[in-house]
Amino acid sequence: MKKVSLSGSSRENVGKKDAKAQRRAGNVPAVIYGGDKQVHVFISEIALKKVVYSPEVYQIELAIDGADTNVIIQDIQFHPVTDRIVHVDFLELIADKEVKIGLPVRTSGLSEGIKNGGRLAMNFRKINCQGLPSAFPEEVVLDITDLNIGDSIRVSSVDLKGLTLLHPENAVVVAVKRTRAAMSADAVEGEEGEEGEEGEEGEAAAAE
């Protein structure tokens, strides 16, 4: 996974009043769990936005009061009206303890089906996986070069060593679908073929 560093401070008081005060000061209340004990902290909202509003999945080195902890974002709460970040749950990463993470999916190559007028359909923007922290790549890259119209890549074809994929094996991750333009092109080709056949039949009859 990609890594980023954030810093914050521990919260001396835990409660709604303190949380509101932190938000007014431009901070986001948060909790770190998964280790020996839960730790309540607050992080700068501006710094946190750079991590939250990103398609990437980050391993965060979180510096709190001089101590560094490796974490990932496990849950985010947003304000229902303003969409501001109001609370974050961080999960502490422990080397020998498995975690569940959603990895971003990216495609590579130019599909034959797309060249012929097909449309790429991404059914999964992230693939949920489980494994040790060291086994997670930055992203899942799928080569779509050989996909024709109607072809797809299913979860069963995604190979991530050391990780368990948490989706049904037959679930379609990405597919090349037929578009109206491609259907129209097929129809035109069919009509031209029929006209050619009729022409050949007419020539044969004239020769007789």
C-alpha positions, 0 to 999 in steps of 0.5 A: 500500500502507499504510505502517508504520514499524519500527525495529531494529538490525544484527546484529554476529554471525550464527549460531545462537547469536546468533539464540537469544540475540536470541529470548530477549531478545524480538527476531526475527532478520531479513535484508534483501535485494534491494538492493546487499547483504544486511543482517542485523538484529533487530526487536522481536517485539512490534512485528513481531507488529502487522504480521505478524498482520494481513490488511493488506499493508504497506510498511515503513519500516525504520529500522536504525542511523539509516538508513531502508529501504523493505521488504516482508515476503517470508517468515516462519518460525514455530516448529513448536510455539509458533508464535512468529516465529523469522525474517523475510525483508525485500525491499528496495523499489526504485522501478524494480524490479518485485516480487511482492506478494499483495494482500488481497481485499475485497468491496463491495455486497450481492449479489442472489444472497445476498439470495435465499439464496445463499452468498458463497464467497471462493476468494482471500483474496489475489491475487498481483501483479507490478509496480513498488512505486508501482503497488500499491493497499492492497487489491483491492475487488470489487463483488458487487452484480450477482452472482446465484446461480451467478455469479462474478468471475474473475481475467480480470475483475479490473483492476489498472492497471500490475500483472500478475496471477499466476493463471490468467485463468479462476480464480474469485476470488469466487462466489455459490453455491446453499445448501440453503435456496435449493434448498428455496425453489426446490423449494417454488415448483416444487410451488406452480406444479404445484398451480396448473397442476393446479387450472387443469386441473380448473377447465377440465374442470369447465367442459366 
